[in-house]
């Protein structure tokens, strides 16, 4: 059984057990600061998202929504199936050192190879409640293990994306939680979405800081289109 972990001392995740060792020893860890990116032409993102969220639950580290695997992302000729998405407060990635209020991670898996592709959506604070996110942020389970089944089923993940996803960053990194597995394709959308301060505060009341500190970029290439 793997040990429990928390955000009080993320610098020591790698000391908790051998399965988490890459959290400390890995050379392509996430998140990173998105600066000094190479401007290139990248393949277009093709989201084939449909309704079918199975459950909204509190897993002790974040609020997570489990998907029914009929949504996918097609990128660079490969199809990645959407398995789940979850939230971090504040954002984990920064742009030129600046954090957003929150960050949503849509976790996809290439079923033939097993490679993960995570699409990150940065969340900023706006004036009004975002109605597309209301089924989530009006029903945040307060207790670990609590699950909300009814309302999320009506949620269409495509409604959570920004209107424009033609500009994005891409790099090779890792999971931002233990076991910090590497060889994860990261796609961070350049256009943020907006939630109201009240919506963000509801999440912050449960998870005031569930963002991993920035990791060294090392020699990795960061691309931007």
Residue pairs with C-beta under 8 A, 6 or more apart in sequence:
2 17
2 19
2 20
2 178
2 179
3 16
3 17
3 20
5 13
5 16
5 20
5 177
5 178
6 61
7 61
7 209
7 210
7 211
7 212
10 23
10 212
10 213
11 24
11 213
13 20
13 23
13 24
13 178
13 180
14 20
14 21
14 22
14 23
14 24
14 25
14 180
15 24
16 178
19 178
19 179
20 178
20 179
20 180
22 29
22 174
22 179
22 180
22 181
22 182
23 29
23 178
23 179
23 180
26 174
26 180
26 182
27 182
27 218
28 172
28 173
28 174
28 182
28 183
28 218
28 220
29 173
29 174
29 180
29 182
29 215
29 216
30 92
30 93
30 173
30 174
30 175
30 176
30 184
30 186
30 212
30 215
31 92
31 93
31 94
31 173
31 176
31 211
31 212
31 214
31 215
32 93
32 171
32 173
32 214
32 215
32 216
32 217
32 220
32 222
33 93
33 94
33 95
33 96
33 97
33 214
33 217
34 93
34 94
34 95
34 96
34 169
34 188
34 222
34 224
35 95
35 96
35 97
35 222
36 222
37 169
37 222
37 223
37 224
38 221
38 222
38 223
38 224
39 224
39 225
40 223
40 224
40 225
41 225
42 168
42 170
42 223
42 225
43 75
43 76
43 77
44 166
45 73
45 74
45 75
45 119
45 165
45 166
45 168
45 187
46 73
46 74
46 75
47 71
47 73
47 158
47 161
47 165
48 71
48 72
48 73
48 74
49 71
49 72
49 82
49 156
49 157
49 158
49 161
50 70
50 71
50 156
50 157
50 158
51 153
51 154
51 155
51 156
51 157
52 67
52 68
52 69
52 70
52 71
52 153
53 65
53 66
53 67
53 68
53 152
53 153
53 155
53 157
54 66
54 67
54 68
54 149
54 152
54 153
55 65
55 66
55 147
55 148
55 149
55 152
56 63
56 64
56 65
56 136
56 139
56 140
56 141
56 147
56 148
56 149
56 151
56 152
57 63
57 64
57 65
57 66
57 141
57 145
57 146
57 147
57 148
58 64
58 140
58 141
58 142
58 143
58 144
58 145
58 146
58 206
59 86
59 144
60 144
60 145
61 177
61 207
61 210
62 86
62 87
62 88
62 207
62 210
63 86
63 87
63 136
63 140
63 141
63 203
63 206
63 207
64 84
64 85
64 86
65 84
65 85
65 86
65 136
65 152
65 155
66 83
66 84
67 82
67 83
67 84
67 85
67 157
69 81
69 82
69 83
71 81
71 82
71 157
71 158
72 79
72 80
72 81
72 82
72 108
73 79
73 80
73 82
73 106
73 108
73 117
73 119
74 80
75 117
75 185
75 187
78 110
79 110
79 111
80 108
80 109
80 110
80 115
80 116
80 117
81 108
81 109
81 110
81 111
82 106
82 107
82 108
82 157
83 107
83 108
83 109
84 107
85 104
85 105
85 106
85 107
85 157
85 160
86 104
86 105
86 107
87 102
87 103
87 104
87 105
87 123
87 203
87 207
88 102
88 103
88 104
88 105
88 176
88 207
88 210
88 211
89 101
89 102
89 200
89 203
89 204
89 207
89 208
89 209
89 210
89 211
90 99
90 100
90 101
90 102
90 103
90 209
90 211
91 99
91 100
91 101
91 102
91 103
91 122
91 123
91 211
92 103
92 120
92 176
92 211
92 212
93 103
93 120
93 122
93 188
94 214
95 122
99 211
100 122
100 123
100 124
100 192
101 123
101 124
101 125
101 195
101 200
102 122
102 123
102 195
102 200
102 203
103 120
103 121
103 122
103 123
103 211
104 120
104 121
104 123
104 160
104 193
105 118
105 119
105 120
105 176
106 118
106 119
106 120
106 121
106 157
107 116
107 118
108 116
108 117
108 118
108 119
109 115
109 116
109 117
110 116
110 117
115 183
115 184
115 185
116 175
116 181
116 183
116 184
116 185
117 184
117 185
117 186
117 187
118 184
118 185
118 186
118 187
119 187
119 188
119 189
120 186
120 187
120 188
120 189
121 160
121 161
121 162
121 189
121 192
121 193
122 188
122 189
122 192
122 193
123 192
123 193
123 194
123 195
123 200
124 192
124 193
124 194
124 195
125 194
125 195
125 196
125 197
125 200
126 194
126 195
126 196
127 196
128 196
129 195
129 196
129 198
129 199
130 193
130 194
130 195
130 196
130 199
132 159
132 160
133 160
133 193
133 195
133 199
134 199
135 151
135 152
135 154
135 155
136 152
136 155
137 195
137 199
137 202
137 203
138 151
139 148
139 151
139 152
140 202
140 203
140 206
141 147
141 148
142 206
160 193
161 189
161 193
162 189
162 191
162 192
162 193
163 191
164 191
165 189
165 191
166 225
167 189
167 190
167 191
167 224
167 225
168 187
168 188
168 189
168 190
168 224
168 225
169 186
169 187
169 188
169 190
169 222
169 223
169 224
170 185
170 186
170 187
170 188
170 222
170 223
170 224
171 186
171 220
171 221
171 222
171 223
172 182
172 183
172 184
172 185
172 186
172 220
173 182
173 184
173 186
173 215
173 220
174 180
174 181
174 182
174 183
174 184
174 215
175 181
175 184
176 212
177 212
190 224
